[in-house]
Structures are given as C-alpha cells and as structure tokens.
C-alpha cells in the first residue's frame, strides 16, 4: 500500500507537470528577451517536480511517532493539494490576470489554506513578497512579466 507521503508526492508531481505545461504557454514579447516570461514559472515548476520525485523516492521516516488519524492525514493532504491547485491556477491565469495580481492571489490563497489569517499579516506578506519578486525579476533581472489581458496587456 502506498503511504500518504508518496501519495502526496504523486499529486505534487502531477501538479508540477501541469504547472510546467502552463508555463510553456506564456507568450514571449515581441522584443528580444533572453529568458522570456516562462523562465521563473519553469524554474519553479521544475523545482517542484524535482522535490516531488525526491519525496516519492525517499519519504520521511518518523520512527516511534504514531501515525496521525486518517482524518488529520486527509486534512494535511487536502491542504497540500489546495496549495498545489493554487500554484497551477497561478500559472494558468498569469497571462490573463498579469504577474502581480495572479501572484498576489496565489500567496494570499496559500496562506489562508495553510491557516494564516488574511488580515493583516497574510495581506502584508502577500503584497510584500509579490512586490519583492516583481522588483527582482523586472528590475534586477530585467525580465518581462505579463501585464495581464484584463489590464490591456497582450
């Protein structure tokens, strides 16, 4: 029988593959961009894929610790699955919503799923982390990030 860690790894593996497919759909701008808009999502999806494989091959061992009741395992697995679904949604909606809004919604949603209260810490973290990543990618690395079709972007 497959353990809950390996089952979670399989779900994460499938989600990472879907995320990578979504990242490949990001359209490069007309101007030459050495990395393109899919560079960060591809790096993130590839990292997630690699970590899922590691978890699948080497699940954590907890000797002497009793297994949590199946309801708690399901809840833990469900939260991970929801965060993974948010990550995939982030990749699939980035062209439509734009980098800033889709990333902000991903971080806020993930924090809420993981038990953080949305106000004020969740909101502050989401805004700060999204802004910091935007500065890193757009200003420091000079990457072109999607503006979003709803904001008049391509």
N, C-alpha and C positions, 0 to 999 in steps of 0.2 A: 504494500500500500504506500502511496506517495504521501510524504509528510506535508504539513501546512507551509513550511518554508519553501519546499520545492514547488508546491502548487502556486504559491505567490510568485516565485521566480518565473514560472511558465507564463503567468498572466502578465508580469512585467516585461518579459521577453516579447510577447505578442504586442503589447502596447508600444514598446520601443520600436518594433518593426513598423507599426502603423505611423508612429511619430516620424520616423525616417522617411517613409513614403510621403507624408505631408510636407516634410522639409524639402524634398526633391521637387515639389510642385511650386515652390516660391520662384517667381519670375525675376530674372536679373534685369536691372535697369538698362536703359539704352546706353548710358555711359559705361566705359570700361571700369569694372570693379574687380580687383584681383581675387577677392574671396567670394563676393556675391552675398545676397541676403540669406542664403541657406547655410552659410558657414557655421554660425552658432547653433541653430537647431540641429544640424548634422552632428556637430561635436557633442551636443547634449544627448541626442538620441543614441549615438554610438557609445557614449559613456554608460548610458542606462542599459543598453544592450549587453555591454561587457560585464557590468556589475550583476545583471540578471544571470548571465552564464556562470559567473563565479558563485553566486548564491545557489544556483542549480547544482553545480558540481560539488560544492563544499558548504552544505547547510551548517548553520551554527549549532554546536552541541552544547547542551546545558545539563551536564551530569548532576544528579542529585536534586535538580529542581523539578517539582511536579509540573506536568503539562497543564496549561490553563484549561478551564472548562471549555467545551466546544463552542458555547455562545460567545465567550471572550475571544477565542481564536477567530471565529467568523467576523466579529466586530473589528478585530485588528486587520484581518484580511480585507474586509469591506472598506475600511478607511484607506488602505494602500491602493486598492482598486479605484476608489474615487479620485485620489490624487493622481493616479496614472491616467484616468479618464480626463481629468482637467488638463494634464500635460498634453495629451493628444489633441484636446479641444483647442488649446493654446496654439499648437502648430497649424491646425486646420483653419483657424479663424484669423490668423495673423494678417493675411493679405486683405481681408475684409475689414477687420476692426483696427488694424495697424499694430505696430510693435508695442507702443506704450499702453494702449487700452487692453489688448489681449494679455500682455504680461502682467499688468496690474491685477486684472481679474483672476488670472491663474494664481498669483501669490496670495491674494485675499481669500479666494476659494479654498486653496490648500491649507491655509492657516485655520480657517473655520472648520474644515473637515478634521484637522488634527487637534481641535479643541481650544484654539485661541479665540478670545472674544474679538469681534470685528472692530469694536471701538474701545479705546483709541489706539491700542498697541498694534492690532492687526492692520489697521488702515495706515498708521505711521510707518510700519515696517514695509508694507506693500509699496507705498509711494517712494520711500527712501531707496529700497532695493531696485525698483524699476528705474528710478532716476539714475542711480549709480551705474546700473548696467547700460542704460542708454548713453551716459557720458563715456563709459569705457568703450563701447562698440562704435558709437557715432563720432565721438570727438577724438579719442585716443587712437583707436584702430582705423578710423575713417571708413567704417562700413556704412553702406546704405541700408537703412532699416525701412520696412514697409510703413507708409503713412496710413494706409487704410482706404479702401474704396468708399466707405461712408464719409470720409473726410476729403474726398475729391482726389485721392491718390490713385495710382494705377493698379 
